[in-house]
């Protein structure tokens, strides 16, 4: 048995960056998740279809060819599956439209370890986690910095 068993939540990671795959695998194992890391988009699609609701979270690199199509397929099969979209441009309007579909967050690559931990908490345990938008917002002169900030 996979999702939700004693081995922890099942997280599928799809990125062509081998260093990122290694880092995600290490971070996920440290948080008691069961990572399934791949750089093969053609192999990931059938895996996600076969495993269905046994996958607790998908981390998808939008720079991979066919990733947008894969995201749409995931949303059709499992609209409630949490997804983290990795992008060089997480504030791009196309990426922002994707966020509106189900529990989805977009983050800039490479992802900060603290942000990753907060995202895992938010998406895998929503009643325990942050209730906030993780979309990067530029902070500069005149920006209001008095709002809530997560503690490190």
Secondary structure, 3 states (H helix, E strand, C coil): CCCCCCCCCEEEEECCCHHHHHHHHHHHHHCCCEEEEECCHHHHHHHHHHHHHHCCEEEEECCCCCHHHHHHHHHHHCCCCEEEEEECCCCCHHHHHHHCCCCEEEEECCCCHHHHHHHHHHHHCCCCCCCCCCCCCCCCCCCCCCCCCCCC
